Amino acid sequence: MVSGTAKGTVVAYYPGSDYPSVSVTGTRCEQMCEHCKAVHLRGMIPVSNCDDLSDLAQSLVKKGCTGYLLSGGCDSSGSVPVGGFAKAVQDTSSRLLVNVHAGFITEREAKELADAGISCFSVDIHQNKGEMMTVLHLDRDPKDYSELLDILISTGVKVVPHVTVGFGYDDLALSADLIASKWVKDVVMLSMMPTEGTMVEESVLTEDAIMDAVAILKDRGLNVILGCMRDRSLRNLERRCIEAGVTRLANPSLETLRWAEENGYRVEKRNLCCCFN
């Protein structure tokens, strides 16, 4: 790699097999959001119980992996049933970085997972009631997300909110306001991506629309991380994000990394989830 520090460092995250995603529900999801329909659960490793997760975690340790994402499909209330897996997490949490994406979790379950040694909570944030009902099939009040953030923050574990571009300006802007009000700095920006069998079978977002979202988030003083869920046909998006001050990207193309090096950035690669510094 070409060394150049004039413009700072770009961190490229490649979780892959070193940091797999684990689903405690397999491919099952009751919520069945219109933009996903459980399609994105298919690429996750299924576990049915604590023994399954313990065996998987031990195998990851033996392979020298960095950790795993623990998540799965949601029930009708927007919760992922990860609470019962705390003991399995604890067995290897000193050797693996565990990121938990639990949806609406109870205070007790969050504390149990925190005590088990997880390293991060990821949490999707939405604030448009209409979109929550029609796209997410979620009969909740936007204020529930504020209460959820309070629960997660109270554990003392790192909390990284996720926002998704494509739910409209109000959802994004109000979510950014909520996140900033909690004094959380890092936010992963996702965007609706073409997904067969869903409301977004074809591309629905432009690069300009996503860059507008970057500006909204940065205007609130948030550190924007470009997450892995995005339309890869938007070939210039990664470069434009870097030019706008986004320095952490999930699975950027080699073309982007070459461009970054040629333009004075130092590039670091990490086999981790992008939620980690």
C-alpha positions in Angstrom: 0.0 0.0 0.0 1.1 3.5 -0.7 1.7 5.4 2.5 0.3 8.9 2.7 -1.2 10.6 5.8 -2.0 14.1 4.4 -5.7 13.4 4.3 -5.9 11.0 7.3 -6.9 7.3 7.4 -9.7 5.3 5.8 -10.6 2.1 7.6 -12.0 -0.7 5.5 -14.0 -3.4 7.3 -14.2 -6.9 5.8 -16.0 -9.1 8.4 -16.4 -12.1 6.1 -15.6 -15.5 7.6 -13.5 -13.9 10.3 -16.6 -12.2 11.7 -19.7 -14.1 10.7 -23.3 -13.2 11.3 -25.3 -15.6 13.4 -29.1 -16.0 13.5 -30.9 -17.4 16.5 -34.0 -17.9 14.4 -32.5 -19.4 11.3 -34.4 -17.9 8.4 -37.6 -17.3 10.4 -38.9 -13.7 10.9 -42.4 -12.8 12.1 -42.0 -9.1 11.4 -41.3 -9.6 7.6 -40.4 -5.9 6.8 -41.3 -5.0 3.3 -37.7 -4.1 2.3 -36.2 -7.4 3.5 -38.9 -10.2 3.8 -36.3 -12.3 5.7 -34.1 -12.6 2.6 -31.1 -11.2 4.4 -31.3 -13.9 7.1 -30.3 -16.5 4.5 -26.7 -15.6 4.6 -26.4 -16.0 8.4 -25.3 -19.0 10.4 -28.3 -20.6 12.1 -28.1 -21.6 15.8 -31.1 -23.1 17.7 -29.9 -23.1 21.3 -27.1 -22.2 23.7 -25.2 -25.4 22.9 -25.2 -24.6 19.2 -23.8 -21.1 19.8 -21.2 -22.4 22.3 -20.0 -24.9 19.7 -19.9 -22.3 17.0 -18.1 -19.8 19.2 -15.5 -22.4 20.2 -14.8 -23.2 16.6 -14.4 -19.5 15.8 -11.8 -19.2 18.6 -9.9 -22.2 17.2 -9.8 -20.6 13.8 -8.5 -17.4 15.1 -11.6 -15.4 14.2 -12.3 -11.9 15.6 -15.9 -12.4 16.8 -19.4 -12.6 15.5 -22.7 -10.7 15.1 -25.6 -12.2 17.1 -29.0 -11.4 15.7 -31.8 -13.1 13.8 -35.4 -12.5 12.8 -37.8 -10.4 14.8 -41.1 -11.3 16.4 -44.2 -9.2 15.8 -43.1 -6.7 18.5 -39.7 -6.1 16.8 -37.6 -8.2 19.2 -35.0 -10.8 18.4 -34.9 -13.6 21.0 -31.2 -13.3 21.9 -31.7 -13.0 25.7 -31.5 -16.7 26.3 -28.0 -17.0 24.8 -26.1 -15.0 27.4 -24.5 -18.0 28.9 -23.2 -19.2 25.6 -21.8 -15.7 24.9 -20.0 -15.6 28.2 -18.1 -18.8 27.5 -15.9 -17.1 24.8 -16.5 -13.4 25.2 -13.0 -12.8 26.5 -11.6 -14.1 23.1 -14.3 -12.9 20.7 -15.8 -9.5 20.0 -19.6 -10.0 20.1 -22.0 -7.5 18.5 -25.6 -8.0 19.5 -28.4 -6.8 17.2 -31.5 -7.5 19.3 -34.2 -5.1 18.3 -36.5 -4.2 21.2 -34.8 -5.9 24.1 -35.8 -5.7 27.8 -33.7 -4.1 30.4 -33.0 -7.4 32.1 -31.9 -9.2 28.9 -29.7 -6.3 27.9 -28.0 -6.3 31.3 -27.5 -10.1 31.1 -25.8 -9.8 27.8 -23.7 -6.9 29.0 -22.6 -8.9 32.0 -21.8 -11.9 29.7 -19.2 -9.7 28.1 -20.6 -8.6 24.8 -18.7 -5.7 23.1 -21.4 -3.8 21.3 -25.1 -3.3 20.8 -26.3 -2.5 17.3 -29.8 -1.0 17.1 -31.9 0.2 14.2 -33.6 3.6 14.8 -36.8 4.9 13.1 -39.0 7.9 13.9 -41.6 8.0 11.2 -44.8 6.3 12.6 -46.3 5.8 9.1 -43.2 4.1 7.7 -42.9 2.0 10.9 -46.4 0.7 10.3 -46.4 0.2 6.5 -42.8 -0.9 5.9 -41.7 -2.4 9.2 -45.2 -3.8 10.2 -44.3 -2.4 13.6 -47.2 -1.1 15.8 -45.0 1.0 18.1 -44.6 4.6 19.0 -41.4 6.5 17.9 -40.7 7.3 21.5 -40.1 3.5 22.1 -36.8 4.0 20.3 -35.7 6.6 22.7 -36.5 4.3 25.6 -34.7 1.4 23.8 -31.6 3.6 23.5 -31.7 4.5 27.2 -31.9 0.8 28.1 -28.8 -0.1 25.9 -26.8 2.9 27.0 -27.5 2.1 30.7 -25.6 -1.2 30.3 -22.3 0.7 29.7 -21.7 -1.3 26.5 -20.8 0.5 23.3 -24.0 1.3 21.4 -24.0 1.9 17.7 -27.3 3.1 16.2 -28.2 2.2 12.6 -30.3 4.4 10.3 -31.6 3.4 6.9 -31.8 5.7 3.9 -35.0 5.2 2.0 -37.7 5.7 4.6 -38.0 9.4 3.9 -36.5 12.7 5.1 -38.5 12.8 8.4 -37.5 9.3 9.5 -33.8 10.0 8.9 -33.7 13.6 10.2 -35.7 12.8 13.4 -33.7 9.6 14.0 -30.5 11.7 13.7 -31.9 14.2 16.2 -32.8 11.4 18.6 -29.3 9.8 18.4 -27.5 13.1 18.8 -29.7 13.9 21.9 -28.3 10.7 23.6 -24.7 11.9 23.1 -24.0 8.9 20.9 -21.4 9.7 18.3 -21.1 6.8 15.9 -23.9 5.9 13.6 -24.0 3.3 10.8 -25.7 4.5 7.7 -27.5 1.8 5.7 -29.6 2.2 2.6 -32.4 0.2 0.9 -30.9 -2.1 -1.6 -32.4 -4.2 -4.5 -33.7 -7.3 -2.9 -35.7 -10.0 -4.8 -39.2 -10.5 -3.6 -39.5 -7.2 -1.7 -40.7 -3.7 -2.3 -37.2 -2.8 -3.5 -36.6 -5.4 -6.2 -34.9 -2.7 -8.2 -32.7 0.2 -7.2 -34.7 3.0 -5.6 -32.0 5.4 -4.4 -29.5 7.7 -6.1 -26.0 8.6 -4.9 -27.2 12.1 -4.4 -30.0 11.0 -2.1 -27.6 9.0 0.0 -25.1 11.9 0.1 -27.9 14.1 1.3 -28.4 11.7 4.2 -24.6 11.8 5.0 -24.9 15.6 5.2 -28.0 15.4 7.6 -26.1 13.0 9.9 -22.9 15.0 9.9 -24.8 18.2 10.5 -25.9 16.6 13.9 -22.3 16.0 14.8 -22.4 12.3 14.2 -19.6 10.1 12.9 -21.0 8.4 9.9 -20.0 4.8 9.1 -21.0 3.4 5.7 -22.5 0.1 6.4 -22.6 -3.1 4.4 -26.3 -2.9 3.4 -26.3 -0.7 0.3 -26.7 -0.8 -3.5 -23.3 -1.8 -5.0 -24.3 -0.5 -8.4 -23.8 3.0 -7.1 -20.1 2.9 -8.1 -19.0 6.3 -7.0 -20.8 6.3 -3.6 -17.9 5.1 -1.6 -15.5 7.7 -3.0 -18.0 10.5 -2.5 -18.5 9.4 1.1 -14.8 9.5 1.8 -14.6 13.0 0.2 -17.5 14.0 2.5 -15.5 12.9 5.6 -16.7 9.3 6.1 -13.6 7.4 7.1 -15.0 4.0 8.1 -16.6 1.8 5.4 -17.8 -1.8 5.3 -16.7 -3.9 2.4 -15.4 -1.1 0.1 -14.3 -2.1 -3.4 -10.6 -2.5 -4.2 -11.1 0.3 -6.7 -12.2 2.6 -3.9 -9.1 1.7 -1.8 -6.8 2.3 -4.7 -8.4 5.7 -5.3 -8.0 6.6 -1.6 -4.3 5.7 -1.6 -3.7 7.6 -4.8 -5.3 10.6 -3.3 -3.3 10.8 -0.1 -5.2 8.6 2.3 -3.7 5.9 4.4 -5.8 2.7 4.2 -6.3 0.2 7.1 -8.1 -3.1 6.6 -9.8 -4.9 9.5 -11.5 -8.2 9.6 -14.3 -6.9 11.8 -17.8 -5.5 11.9 -17.7 -1.8 11.1 -19.2 -0.9 14.5 -15.8 -1.3 16.1 -13.1 1.4 16.1 
